[in-house]
């Protein structure tokens, strides 16, 4: 069953990747990123990496489009956590990952909400659960979005770096070492963004 689902996700990703030359390709990527974040299990890497390999001059733009779709979806998910959990909490939790995943992430979130959201993708908890927990607990929206931007930005811009260094071998490397690559890329990009932010703040206060 799990193999069949993975195979279906792979075929869906391959079909979307074949639409790279469509005139609305950027909007398709934006929509795919939104849907992947909210509910549909689209393997976004199988879209992004081939597009980045074949359109190297646009890889950073493609990463930004994917991140924008993700953050818009994160805003919607946070809103569901704020306004819909009281009425539809059981249904949303069941739809987005199950009660056990919700309880596990809720415990992590109570310890350190920012790091919990930042670690999504590294820990086996759906991002949809993080959105619901953050919204339902009244966690600061700005901090939630900042953590989501760092986590997902590390993923998408990290893929661009992977393609930059490894070219068309990037997809094979990703498939073979997905979890390890994700951890390293998120840490590298998030660390760089934090470093740049601290540097800018330090320069502004000098």
GIZIPE-V295461 format. One record per run of one state. SS is the DSSP state (hx for helix, st for strand, lp for the rest). FROM is the first residue (numbers start at 1). TO is the last residue. Records with the same first field share a line. If there is no record, write none. Layout:
SS: FROM-TO / FROM-TO
//
This chain:
lp: 1-1 / 18-24 / 39-44 / 55-55 / 84-84 / 97-98 / 112-112 / 119-119 / 121-122 / 124-126 / 137-140 / 177-177 / 206-206
hx: 2-17 / 25-38 / 45-54 / 56-83 / 85-96 / 99-111 / 113-118 / 127-136 / 141-176 / 178-205
st: 120-120 / 123-123
//
